[in-house]
Amino acid sequence: MTGEGGFAQELADARAALAKATTSPEGDQAVPVTADAAKGRIKVTLGVDGRVSDINVDPKAVKEGTDYIAEHVLAALNDALDLRAAMVTAEERVPDLGAIGESLSAVQDAGVRQLQAMSESITQVMAKLNGGK
């Protein structure tokens, strides 16, 4: 059976791993998405947060006029949004790592207090048993 120090250490390790996952995302997190239109002359990039981070219009496309640019920016943007949607399925829920960390902290604090109280009770019972002999 693991002692109270072992339980506390295991919980502390789990909290450290959770904190690491929160502060330094792994490679399976969101990545920028770029889509193009007008034969590659107009490009739209969505950042990791899902918002438009860049719109690039080749000067050759400018000659076609604003309606042409607007039409193809819209097409590229919709393509980028479709690509992003395909990357993240509706079935995947992103866990709230902060809330999990807070809950884990509360469990650790309560668990350590309970283990300390149990340890003190056992020590008192053992002292009575040893003193009674």
C-alpha positions as CSV (number, residue, x, y, z in Angstrom):
1,M,0.0,0.0,0.0
2,T,1.3,3.4,-0.9
3,G,1.9,5.8,2.0
4,E,0.5,9.3,2.2
5,G,3.6,10.7,0.8
6,G,3.3,8.4,-2.2
7,F,-0.3,9.5,-2.9
8,A,0.6,13.1,-2.6
9,Q,3.5,12.6,-5.0
10,E,1.4,10.8,-7.5
11,L,-1.2,13.6,-7.5
12,A,1.5,16.2,-7.7
13,D,3.0,14.4,-10.7
14,A,-0.5,14.3,-12.4
15,R,-1.0,18.0,-11.7
16,A,2.5,18.8,-13.2
17,A,1.7,16.8,-16.3
18,L,-1.6,18.7,-16.7
19,A,0.1,22.0,-16.2
20,K,2.6,21.1,-18.9
21,A,-0.1,20.1,-21.3
22,T,-1.8,23.4,-20.7
23,T,1.3,25.6,-21.2
24,S,3.0,23.7,-24.0
25,P,0.6,22.1,-26.4
26,E,1.7,19.0,-28.2
27,G,1.8,18.5,-31.9
28,D,-1.8,17.3,-32.2
29,Q,-3.1,20.7,-31.4
30,A,-4.6,23.1,-34.0
31,V,-2.4,24.3,-36.8
32,P,-2.8,27.2,-39.2
33,V,-4.9,26.4,-42.3
34,T,-4.4,28.1,-45.7
35,A,-6.7,27.9,-48.7
36,D,-6.4,29.6,-52.1
37,A,-8.6,30.8,-54.9
38,A,-8.2,32.5,-58.3
39,K,-5.6,30.0,-59.4
40,G,-3.5,30.6,-56.3
41,R,-3.4,34.3,-56.6
42,I,-5.6,34.9,-53.5
43,K,-4.8,33.1,-50.2
44,V,-6.5,33.1,-46.9
45,T,-4.9,31.7,-43.7
46,L,-6.7,30.9,-40.5
47,G,-4.5,31.0,-37.4
48,V,-4.5,28.4,-34.6
49,D,-7.3,30.2,-32.9
50,G,-9.5,29.8,-36.0
51,R,-9.6,33.5,-36.9
52,V,-8.3,34.9,-40.1
53,S,-4.6,35.7,-39.7
54,D,-3.6,36.6,-43.2
55,I,-5.1,37.5,-46.6
56,N,-2.6,37.6,-49.5
57,V,-3.6,39.0,-52.9
58,D,-1.2,38.7,-55.8
59,P,-0.9,42.1,-57.6
60,K,-2.0,40.4,-60.8
61,A,-5.4,39.7,-59.2
62,V,-5.8,43.4,-58.4
63,K,-6.1,44.2,-62.1
64,E,-9.2,42.1,-62.2
65,G,-11.1,44.6,-59.9
66,T,-12.6,44.6,-56.4
67,D,-15.6,42.4,-57.2
68,Y,-13.2,39.7,-58.5
69,I,-11.0,40.0,-55.4
70,A,-14.0,39.9,-53.0
71,E,-15.5,36.9,-54.7
72,H,-12.3,34.9,-54.5
73,V,-11.4,36.0,-51.0
74,L,-14.8,34.7,-50.0
75,A,-14.2,31.4,-51.8
76,A,-10.8,31.0,-50.2
77,L,-12.1,31.9,-46.8
78,N,-14.9,29.4,-47.0
79,D,-12.5,26.7,-48.2
80,A,-10.2,27.4,-45.3
81,L,-13.1,27.2,-42.9
82,D,-14.1,23.9,-44.4
83,L,-10.6,22.5,-44.0
84,R,-10.6,23.6,-40.4
85,A,-13.9,22.0,-39.8
86,A,-12.7,18.7,-41.3
87,M,-9.7,18.8,-38.9
88,V,-11.9,19.1,-35.8
89,T,-14.9,16.9,-35.6
90,A,-18.0,17.9,-33.7
91,E,-17.7,14.7,-31.5
92,E,-14.4,15.9,-30.1
93,R,-14.9,18.1,-27.0
94,V,-11.9,20.1,-25.9
95,P,-11.4,19.6,-22.2
96,D,-11.1,22.5,-19.9
97,L,-7.6,21.8,-18.6
98,G,-7.8,24.7,-16.1
99,A,-10.9,23.3,-14.5
100,I,-9.5,19.8,-14.4
101,G,-6.3,21.2,-12.8
102,E,-8.4,23.0,-10.1
103,S,-10.4,19.9,-9.4
104,L,-7.3,17.8,-9.2
105,S,-5.8,20.3,-6.8
106,A,-8.9,20.2,-4.6
107,V,-8.8,16.3,-4.6
108,Q,-5.1,16.3,-3.7
109,D,-5.6,18.8,-0.8
110,A,-8.6,16.9,0.6
111,G,-6.9,13.5,0.1
112,V,-3.8,14.6,1.9
113,R,-5.7,16.0,4.8
114,Q,-7.7,12.8,5.1
115,L,-4.6,10.6,4.9
116,Q,-2.9,12.7,7.6
117,A,-6.0,12.4,9.9
118,M,-6.1,8.6,9.3
119,S,-2.3,8.4,10.0
120,E,-2.7,10.3,13.2
121,S,-5.6,8.0,14.3
122,I,-3.6,4.9,13.5
123,T,-0.6,6.3,15.4
124,Q,-2.9,7.0,18.5
125,V,-4.4,3.5,18.4
126,M,-0.9,1.9,18.1
127,A,0.3,4.0,21.0
128,K,-2.6,2.9,23.1
129,L,-2.0,-0.7,22.1
130,N,1.7,-0.6,22.8
131,G,1.1,1.3,26.1
132,G,-1.5,-1.3,27.1
133,K,0.9,-4.3,26.9
